[in-house]
Structure formats: structure tokens, C-alpha cells
């Protein structure tokens, strides 16, 4: 078993969303290890309300072809040079995982499932960062495109909530300042000053 390189705190505070990947592929075994460990995300009733469609190596190249075909309707209107410019952000990551959750007709369960899957995604991001692999959680509109959904194998009653990109990177983006604690936390029973 590998020793953890980062403390939990360091992983949370130092992790960054990577948008400029260097194009180096991410192997399927690394993704499998990360997802397997991330599956310990808390989820109500142990429903495990998630599934993943993962593409690495040549399979990711095939996914890029699907994105090119069904990505954004207006892309069909672009000339080849403009289309390649749009596709660049999908070509530099080394792998991708699409996170799919059930759309339970009961609102409480649907919200719980989305929250649990979000925690799973955060676990993935932290574990990947610990291995030197960057991630970026994207929610492009084409995730709801019926043809894209069909190509990915999303079933009726399921929603694709994330396109999670994985890849290696050469630069760590600078931290973006967060809101100060006093702007986001109110201690019950204490008056505002």
C-alpha cells in the first residue's frame, strides 16, 4: 500500500481545478484505483447512487469524436479551424469520467443522491491530486443532449451530472481567494455586529 503523500488538509487546501493539461495520457489502472478508493463517499442508506463511464487512452480519443459530433449544436456551423479551437479544451486532458446518477422521482432522495455523488467526485479529485493527477469538474450543456446521452448509454431516469477531466499538468494555478469565514458562517444565537 502506498503511503499518503498529502495530509487530508493539504489535499483539500492545495488542490486546484486544472484547465491546462499537458496532453499526457492517464492510464486506466490509475483511474480504477482512484475511483475504487473514492467509492467510500458517504451516501444515505448506502444506495451508492452513481455509476461512471470512463474513457482513457484510445477510448478517450473515441469520446472526443462523439463530442465533436454531439457536443454543441452550433459547432456544426463552425469551419474546421474554429471547431478545432473549440475541441482543444477536450483534447488536452488524458482521460475523462462521466458521472451518472439516478433521478429518483422523490425530491429528498434525488437531492441526497446528487449530494452523495458530489462527495464521490470530491473524493476522486482529492485522491487524483494526491497522485499528481489534475482534474476539472465540467457541466457542459451537451451532457443533456439526447444523442450524446444515448451514445454514453445513459438510461431514462438517469442524469449525467459531470464530465470529470483527468490529466497531468505543468503548472499549478494560483489559489483564488475564498470568502472570509465571517461572510459565510453565522453562529446561532450570536447577534450580528
trRosetta pair geometry for C-beta under 8 A, 3 or more apart (Angstrom, degrees):
i j d omega theta_ij theta_ji phi_ij phi_ji
4 7 7.5 93 126 -91 124 31
4 130 6.6 -51 -154 -158 77 136
5 130 5.6 151 47 -167 100 80
6 10 4.3 -134 -169 90 98 117
6 11 4.5 122 114 -60 133 85
6 14 7.2 -130 -144 51 139 130
6 129 7.3 -27 20 115 159 98
6 130 5.1 -128 27 -112 111 86
7 10 4.5 95 50 6 81 102
7 11 7.0 -145 89 -6 42 85
8 11 5.8 -56 -151 35 31 112
8 12 6.4 26 154 -16 66 107
8 126 7.8 20 -145 -177 65 142
9 12 5.9 -60 -149 38 30 107
9 13 5.9 10 163 -5 69 115
10 13 6.1 -63 -133 47 27 99
10 14 5.3 -3 177 6 68 124
11 14 6.7 -62 -118 50 15 92
11 15 5.8 30 173 -42 57 111
11 126 4.5 71 153 -159 126 97
11 129 5.7 137 -151 86 86 124
11 130 5.7 -21 -107 -65 123 96
12 15 6.5 -46 -140 13 15 112
12 126 6.7 -11 -74 -109 60 123
14 129 7.5 155 97 166 87 137
15 125 6.1 95 178 144 147 101
15 126 6.1 -87 -62 -103 153 62
15 129 4.4 -81 -110 -84 100 167
16 134 7.3 -29 81 -134 80 108
16 172 5.6 126 26 -169 143 83
16 173 4.7 -179 171 52 144 95
16 175 7.2 -119 -91 -89 109 59
17 134 7.7 93 -175 -178 28 100
17 135 7.0 -65 -130 95 61 62
17 136 4.8 83 -174 -114 93 77
17 137 7.0 -84 -120 21 119 75
17 173 7.3 -20 68 36 61 143
18 21 6.1 85 137 -72 118 75
18 134 3.0 33 -5 162 151 140
18 135 6.5 97 30 41 99 20
18 136 5.5 -115 66 -48 56 100
18 165 7.8 -122 81 100 89 107
18 167 6.6 -139 107 67 135 92
18 169 4.8 -126 -147 -58 137 149
18 173 7.1 -179 -105 -9 52 109
19 89 7.3 -30 -173 -141 88 103
19 136 5.6 94 -83 -95 60 154
19 173 7.5 50 20 -54 92 139
20 92 7.0 -44 -160 135 41 157
20 169 6.4 95 92 -139 70 106
20 170 7.7 -63 119 40 106 87
20 171 6.8 6 81 53 127 102
20 173 8.0 127 24 -62 104 100
21 24 7.7 -129 168 34 95 70
21 92 4.1 151 67 135 93 96
21 93 4.7 122 6 -89 164 46
21 94 6.5 -149 175 -19 139 78
21 134 6.6 -162 -97 70 87 122
21 165 7.2 -123 -36 150 140 120
21 167 3.3 12 -137 112 136 149
21 168 6.6 92 -160 62 87 42
21 169 5.6 -83 -118 -82 48 81
22 92 7.0 94 13 -172 4 101
22 167 7.0 172 34 157 60 111
22 168 5.4 -50 43 97 108 87
22 169 5.8 155 -17 -119 95 29
22 170 5.1 97 -72 -30 127 96
23 91 7.4 0 -111 135 94 79
23 92 5.1 -71 -70 -142 71 63
23 94 7.1 104 171 -75 22 81
23 167 7.5 23 -51 -160 13 129
24 94 5.5 -27 96 -81 53 133
24 167 6.9 130 60 -167 72 82
24 168 4.2 -13 58 41 123 129
25 56 6.6 100 -175 -179 99 88
25 57 5.7 54 -161 -89 141 62
25 60 7.7 173 -130 35 95 143
25 94 4.4 143 -143 -158 26 104
25 95 7.0 78 -166 -47 67 88
26 30 5.8 -104 178 71 88 131
26 31 6.3 94 131 -51 113 101
26 56 5.7 -101 84 -131 76 116
26 93 7.9 -35 -1 167 119 77
26 94 3.7 119 -12 106 81 120
26 95 4.0 -89 61 -1 112 120
26 133 5.9 74 -120 -135 129 129
26 166 4.7 -60 23 121 167 116
26 167 6.1 -121 -35 -98 116 42
26 168 7.1 163 -73 -28 88 83
27 30 5.1 97 67 4 81 101
27 31 7.4 -152 101 -2 45 88
27 56 6.4 94 -162 158 20 147
27 57 7.4 34 -121 -49 52 108
28 31 5.6 -58 -152 39 38 112
28 32 6.1 42 151 -24 70 105
28 54 7.3 117 -135 128 86 125
28 56 4.5 -171 -72 52 74 140
28 57 6.8 -54 -37 -1 100 113
28 95 7.7 160 -85 -118 54 143
29 32 5.5 -51 -145 34 33 114
29 33 6.4 34 156 -19 65 103
30 33 5.9 -54 -151 35 30 111
30 34 6.4 29 153 -18 65 108
30 131 6.4 160 -161 149 113 157
30 133 6.7 136 151 -49 135 152
31 34 5.7 -57 -147 38 31 111
31 35 6.1 25 158 -15 68 109
31 54 5.7 147 145 -167 144 141
31 56 5.9 -160 -6 -50 144 136
31 95 5.8 -116 -68 137 137 159
31 97 6.9 165 -162 -60 124 120
31 166 6.6 -166 -95 21 104 173
32 35 6.0 -58 -143 40 27 106
32 36 6.1 29 158 -22 63 110
33 36 5.9 -57 -146 35 26 112
33 37 6.5 18 159 -11 63 108
34 37 6.2 -64 -153 40 27 104
34 38 6.0 23 154 -19 65 115
34 124 5.7 76 150 -144 109 73
34 127 4.7 154 -144 110 84 122
34 128 5.3 37 -136 -70 149 76
34 131 6.9 -98 -79 7 111 143
34 133 7.5 -81 -70 60 151 143
35 38 5.5 -58 -140 40 31 113
35 39 6.6 50 155 -43 62 95
35 52 6.3 -96 -138 20 143 164
35 54 7.3 -91 -44 -70 154 144
35 97 7.2 166 -83 -118 125 158
35 124 6.4 11 -94 -107 60 109
36 39 5.9 -42 -161 5 30 118
37 40 6.7 -39 174 5 48 109
37 123 7.3 -154 114 160 78 114
37 127 5.4 150 86 -122 126 154
38 41 6.3 10 165 -35 70 103
38 120 5.6 91 148 -167 105 69
38 121 8.0 61 178 -84 139 12
38 123 3.7 144 -142 111 85 114
38 124 4.4 10 -101 -67 164 66
38 127 5.6 -123 -64 9 95 142
39 48 7.5 13 -165 -130 100 106
39 120 6.9 20 -108 -133 39 109
39 123 8.0 -149 -17 100 21 151
40 123 7.1 173 60 -144 75 158
41 116 6.1 128 125 -175 114 72
41 117 7.9 102 106 -110 155 18
41 119 4.2 146 -163 111 117 101
41 120 4.0 -116 5 -78 158 65
41 122 7.7 118 -113 54 122 87
41 123 5.1 -132 -71 -11 100 141
42 116 6.7 -116 102 -124 57 87
42 119 6.1 -33 47 120 76 165
43 46 6.3 96 83 -115 92 27
43 47 5.6 -112 142 47 116 77
43 48 6.1 133 77 -73 155 34
43 49 6.2 -176 -165 13 136 88
43 112 7.5 107 -162 154 68 93
43 113 7.6 42 -154 -118 109 51
43 116 3.5 68 -111 -147 91 141
43 119 7.6 -164 -67 58 77 127
43 120 7.8 10 -59 -49 118 108
44 47 6.4 8 81 2 67 112
44 109 7.7 -135 82 -127 134 66
44 112 4.5 -34 17 180 138 137
44 113 8.0 -86 41 -64 104 54
44 116 6.6 -120 7 -59 74 130
47 109 7.9 109 -61 -160 171 102
47 112 7.9 87 27 116 140 115
47 113 6.7 -70 94 -98 139 93
47 116 7.4 133 61 53 101 171
49 101 5.3 45 142 -149 96 93
49 102 5.6 -97 -157 27 98 96
49 104 7.8 -55 -134 -32 139 115
49 112 7.7 107 9 108 152 81
49 113 3.6 -85 120 -140 162 102
49 116 5.7 94 43 73 105 131
49 117 6.2 -85 94 -50 90 100
50 99 6.2 -32 -154 -165 110 91
50 100 6.9 128 -160 73 57 52
50 101 5.6 -30 -96 -91 64 78
50 113 7.8 169 -53 -175 73 88
50 116 7.3 -139 -32 111 112 98
50 117 4.7 144 -84 -108 117 98
50 120 5.7 -84 -14 40 171 168
51 99 8.0 148 77 -157 37 48
51 100 5.0 -27 66 67 84 104
52 97 5.0 -19 -164 -170 117 109
52 98 6.7 144 -158 70 58 51
52 99 6.0 -23 -102 -101 79 56
52 100 7.1 179 -85 18 27 85
53 97 7.1 152 75 -158 44 56
53 98 4.4 -5 54 51 98 107
53 100 6.8 56 -10 -18 95 121
53 152 5.3 -177 39 -168 171 95
53 153 6.5 147 -90 47 135 109
54 95 7.0 9 -175 173 88 113
54 96 7.4 176 -149 93 50 48
54 97 4.6 -14 -101 -105 79 86
54 98 7.8 -152 -69 23 38 65
55 59 4.1 -139 -148 123 83 99
55 60 4.3 139 132 -82 98 60
55 62 7.0 -131 -150 62 134 90
55 63 4.3 136 85 -28 171 137
55 95 6.4 179 93 -158 53 71
55 96 5.3 1 56 57 95 88
55 97 7.7 177 20 -82 62 43
56 59 6.2 36 50 54 39 107
56 60 5.6 6 -132 -33 16 115
56 94 7.0 19 -142 141 86 78
56 95 3.9 -14 -100 -111 83 117
56 166 7.9 -31 -97 68 99 128
57 60 6.2 128 52 13 23 100
57 61 7.7 -46 137 -5 43 97
57 95 7.7 6 -15 -91 51 95
58 61 5.3 -45 -155 29 45 116
58 62 6.7 47 147 -19 68 99
59 62 5.5 -49 -155 34 39 114
59 63 6.6 44 146 -22 66 100
60 63 5.3 -45 -149 32 40 115
60 64 6.6 48 149 -24 64 98
60 93 7.7 -129 -168 100 140 90
60 94 7.3 135 40 162 177 35
60 95 5.5 -118 -75 -117 140 48
60 96 6.0 128 -127 13 102 93
61 64 5.6 -48 -155 29 34 116
61 65 7.0 38 146 -20 61 99
62 65 5.6 -49 -157 29 39 114
62 66 6.8 39 146 -18 66 100
63 66 5.4 -51 -154 34 40 114
63 67 6.4 43 147 -20 68 102
63 96 6.1 -142 112 53 161 132
64 67 5.4 -49 -147 35 35 115
64 68 6.3 42 150 -24 64 103
64 87 6.9 79 -170 -166 102 112
64 90 5.6 150 -121 129 89 114
64 91 6.2 65 -128 -91 143 73
65 68 5.5 -49 -149 32 32 117
65 69 6.5 29 152 -16 63 106
66 69 5.7 -59 -150 39 32 109
66 70 6.0 -23 170 27 70 108
66 148 6.8 114 158 -129 106 76
66 151 5.0 161 -146 147 130 152
66 152 7.7 129 154 -59 156 78
67 70 6.9 -79 -127 59 22 71
67 71 4.4 50 178 -73 67 107
67 87 7.1 131 108 -125 116 90
67 90 5.4 -145 113 -176 164 166
67 142 7.1 109 -138 104 72 159
67 148 8.0 51 -100 -123 50 118
68 71 6.3 14 -83 -12 13 119
68 75 7.4 -145 -160 141 48 145
68 83 7.1 66 -146 173 93 118
68 87 6.1 10 -91 -100 92 130
69 147 7.8 -106 124 130 103 130
70 142 6.0 130 127 -164 81 120
70 145 5.2 165 167 115 107 148
70 147 4.7 -152 -118 96 133 110
70 148 4.2 177 124 -68 137 88
70 151 6.6 -176 10 3 153 144
71 75 5.4 38 74 -2 109 156
71 86 7.6 145 116 137 152 123
71 87 7.9 -149 -33 -94 168 79
71 90 7.8 -109 -107 -36 138 159
71 140 7.4 -29 -163 142 81 146
71 142 4.8 -81 -160 -68 38 164
71 145 8.0 175 -159 -4 7 158
71 148 7.6 98 -81 -87 29 133
72 75 4.6 105 68 -23 84 104
72 86 7.4 -105 34 178 128 144
72 140 7.6 -91 -67 176 98 119
72 141 6.8 73 -109 65 87 110
72 142 5.9 -96 -67 -57 56 114
73 76 6.4 -42 -178 11 48 109
74 77 5.3 -47 -169 28 61 116
74 78 7.2 72 138 -34 73 95
75 78 5.4 -44 -159 14 48 119
75 83 5.8 89 -171 -120 93 92
75 86 6.0 -146 -115 93 107 161
78 82 3.9 -129 -167 94 111 116
78 83 4.4 148 101 -60 124 79
78 86 6.7 169 0 -3 177 135
79 82 5.2 87 52 14 71 103
79 83 7.0 -136 96 -8 32 94
80 83 5.6 -57 -144 38 29 113
80 84 6.3 32 157 -21 65 105
81 84 5.9 -52 -149 33 29 111
81 85 6.7 33 150 -21 61 104
82 85 5.5 -51 -154 31 35 116
82 86 6.6 34 150 -16 65 103
83 86 5.7 -55 -152 37 35 111
83 87 6.1 30 152 -17 68 111
84 87 5.5 -58 -141 42 32 111
84 88 6.8 59 153 -50 62 86
85 88 5.9 -28 -160 -10 32 117
86 89 7.5 -56 174 21 41 99
87 90 5.4 -68 -165 46 59 107
87 91 5.8 56 141 -30 87 110
88 91 5.7 -63 -142 34 32 110
88 92 6.7 28 168 -24 68 104
89 92 7.0 -47 -142 24 27 106
90 93 7.2 -49 -161 25 36 104
90 165 8.0 -135 -127 -101 53 128
92 167 6.6 75 132 -168 73 171
93 96 6.1 86 107 -65 140 86
93 136 7.5 -122 -85 33 128 107
93 165 3.9 -113 -95 -171 158 107
93 166 6.0 100 -175 61 110 39
93 167 4.0 -136 -142 -39 58 128
94 133 8.0 -98 53 -144 127 104
94 166 5.9 -68 65 105 84 81
94 167 4.1 136 4 -112 86 77
94 168 6.2 42 -20 4 140 79
95 165 7.7 144 84 -162 48 51
95 166 4.3 -15 67 62 94 114
95 167 7.0 172 26 -68 65 68
96 163 6.1 -15 -168 -175 118 86
96 164 6.7 146 -162 78 61 52
96 165 5.4 -27 -104 -105 84 57
96 166 6.7 -165 -79 16 32 83
97 124 7.5 -107 57 -169 150 158
97 162 7.8 16 101 107 81 102
97 163 7.9 157 80 -160 41 42
97 164 4.6 -17 62 62 90 107
97 166 7.1 52 -6 -22 95 115
98 143 7.5 168 -146 -128 111 101
98 152 5.8 -50 79 -154 165 140
98 160 5.4 -29 178 -148 110 115
98 162 6.9 168 -152 89 45 58
98 163 5.7 -17 -101 -104 76 64
98 164 7.5 -178 -83 19 24 77
99 117 5.8 137 162 179 126 117
99 120 7.4 155 -139 91 134 118
99 121 6.1 -55 -59 -78 165 109
99 160 7.1 119 74 -160 48 61
99 161 5.4 -51 94 61 101 88
99 162 4.1 20 34 50 114 105
99 164 6.2 59 -25 -15 107 115
100 152 7.8 167 -68 136 130 123
100 154 5.7 -163 -125 -112 132 93
100 158 5.2 19 178 172 108 121
100 159 7.0 165 -152 82 64 35
100 160 5.3 -35 -96 -97 79 61
100 161 7.3 151 -109 9 25 79
101 113 5.2 144 -178 145 123 110
101 114 6.1 148 101 -88 167 57
101 117 4.7 -90 -75 -44 129 156
101 158 6.9 161 83 -156 30 74
101 159 5.8 -21 62 60 80 86
101 161 5.6 14 10 -13 112 127
102 110 8.0 -114 106 -111 74 71
102 113 6.1 -79 59 -172 82 163
102 157 6.1 -7 -153 145 80 91
102 158 5.8 -53 -105 -102 45 69
102 159 7.9 65 166 16 9 79
103 110 6.0 25 -161 -125 53 115
103 157 5.5 -147 49 -170 90 49
103 158 6.4 -177 -5 -106 88 13
103 159 5.0 84 -60 -21 108 108
104 109 4.0 -69 109 102 160 113
104 110 4.4 -151 58 -67 88 73
104 113 6.0 134 -3 -5 117 142
105 110 7.6 165 24 -50 3 120
106 109 4.4 57 82 20 108 111
106 110 6.5 176 84 -16 52 88
107 110 5.5 -58 -143 37 31 113
107 111 6.2 27 161 -16 67 106
108 111 6.1 -60 -152 38 26 107
108 112 6.3 26 152 -18 64 109
109 112 5.5 -52 -143 38 33 113
109 113 6.1 35 156 -22 66 106
110 113 5.8 -54 -147 35 27 111
110 114 6.5 27 154 -17 62 106
111 114 5.8 -53 -146 37 32 110
111 115 6.2 32 155 -18 65 107
112 115 5.8 -58 -148 39 29 111
112 116 6.2 30 154 -20 65 107
113 116 5.7 -52 -144 36 30 111
113 117 6.3 29 156 -16 64 106
114 117 5.9 -55 -147 39 29 109
114 118 6.3 34 151 -23 63 106
114 161 6.6 163 -134 -110 87 156
115 118 5.5 -53 -150 34 31 115
115 119 6.7 33 151 -19 64 101
116 119 5.7 -52 -153 33 34 111
116 120 6.5 39 147 -22 64 102
117 120 5.3 -47 -150 32 38 118
117 121 6.5 42 149 -21 65 100
117 161 6.1 96 115 54 142 148
117 162 7.8 -175 146 2 113 121
118 121 5.6 -49 -150 33 34 113
118 122 6.5 36 150 -18 64 102
118 161 7.9 -87 -69 136 77 143
119 122 5.5 -50 -148 36 36 112
119 123 6.4 41 150 -21 65 101
120 123 5.6 -52 -153 33 32 114
120 124 6.5 36 148 -21 64 102
121 124 5.5 -50 -151 32 35 115
121 125 6.4 35 151 -20 66 104
121 137 6.0 69 168 -103 134 129
121 162 5.9 98 -105 -4 143 176
121 164 6.2 -159 -141 -85 102 137
122 125 5.6 -52 -148 35 34 112
122 126 6.4 30 155 -16 66 106
123 126 5.9 -60 -148 39 29 107
123 127 6.1 23 158 -14 67 111
124 127 6.0 -62 -144 42 26 106
124 128 6.0 27 158 -20 65 110
124 135 6.8 120 122 -101 94 167
124 164 6.6 26 108 175 146 159
125 128 5.9 -55 -144 37 26 111
125 129 6.3 30 155 -22 62 107
125 135 4.6 -126 -117 61 79 142
125 137 7.2 -52 -71 -42 131 106
125 164 7.8 -123 -69 -152 87 121
126 129 5.7 -52 -148 34 30 114
126 130 6.5 36 151 -23 62 104
127 130 5.5 -50 -152 31 34 117
127 131 6.9 22 152 -9 63 105
128 131 5.8 -66 -156 43 35 104
128 133 4.1 -83 -176 83 90 104
128 134 7.1 110 132 -131 116 1
128 135 5.1 89 76 -37 152 116
128 166 6.2 -125 -142 -128 146 103
129 132 7.6 55 -174 -67 32 15
129 133 7.1 -99 -70 66 26 58
129 134 7.1 50 -97 -104 71 46
129 135 7.3 -84 -52 10 82 100
132 168 7.0 15 137 -122 92 88
133 166 5.6 3 167 -169 119 97
133 167 6.9 142 -163 69 80 12
133 168 6.5 -61 -117 -78 61 61
134 166 7.3 149 82 -157 50 46
134 167 5.7 -29 64 72 93 66
134 168 6.9 117 15 -129 95 16
134 169 4.6 31 -8 -13 145 126
135 164 5.9 -11 -166 -177 113 93
135 165 6.4 151 -157 80 55 57
135 166 5.6 -18 -99 -98 79 62
135 167 8.0 138 -88 23 38 63
136 164 7.4 165 78 -155 41 50
136 165 4.6 -5 52 53 90 109
137 162 5.5 -47 -155 -147 90 119
137 163 7.9 132 -164 71 44 48
137 164 5.6 -17 -104 -105 64 79
138 162 7.1 114 62 -163 46 67
138 163 4.6 -35 73 70 99 97
138 164 7.5 176 24 -85 73 29
138 165 6.4 42 -2 -13 117 105
139 143 6.6 -65 -163 5 57 146
139 161 7.2 -33 -114 174 105 51
139 162 6.3 -52 -83 -107 79 54
139 163 7.2 168 -86 19 29 83
140 143 6.0 130 74 -22 67 91
140 163 6.2 -10 18 17 98 137
141 144 6.5 -58 -179 35 57 101
141 145 7.5 76 129 -43 72 92
142 145 4.6 -20 -157 -8 64 125
142 148 5.1 105 163 -37 91 166
143 148 6.9 -112 -123 110 19 137
143 149 7.7 70 168 -74 46 84
143 160 4.3 -141 -173 94 103 116
143 161 7.6 118 161 -89 152 8
143 162 7.9 47 -115 -26 154 5
143 163 6.4 -143 -80 -35 114 102
144 148 7.9 54 68 61 19 119
144 149 7.1 3 -157 -51 26 119
144 159 7.9 -10 -97 -147 86 86
144 160 7.4 -155 -67 50 50 99
145 148 3.9 70 74 11 106 112
145 149 6.5 -176 84 -13 52 83
146 149 5.6 -53 -144 36 31 114
146 150 6.3 33 157 -21 65 105
147 150 5.7 -51 -148 35 31 113
147 151 6.4 34 152 -21 63 105
148 151 5.6 -54 -149 35 32 113
148 152 6.3 23 155 -12 66 110
149 152 5.9 -65 -149 43 28 106
149 154 4.1 -73 -165 54 86 122
149 160 6.6 -152 -108 -11 84 123
150 153 7.6 41 -179 -70 30 27
150 154 7.4 -72 -61 47 25 79
152 160 6.7 38 96 -80 159 141
154 158 4.9 -148 -169 91 84 118
154 159 7.5 48 -165 -119 133 12
154 160 5.5 -83 -86 -44 145 101
155 158 4.8 77 57 3 73 124
160 163 7.6 34 159 -57 115 75
169 172 7.2 110 108 -77 128 51
179 183 4.4 -105 170 80 112 131
179 184 5.3 111 100 -38 125 113
180 183 5.1 94 64 2 74 104
180 184 7.7 177 91 5 40 91
181 184 6.3 -82 -150 48 33 92
181 185 5.4 -19 177 19 78 120
182 185 6.9 -64 -107 53 23 84
186 190 7.4 -166 -180 63 70 96
186 192 7.7 -40 -129 -77 109 90
187 190 4.4 32 83 17 101 129
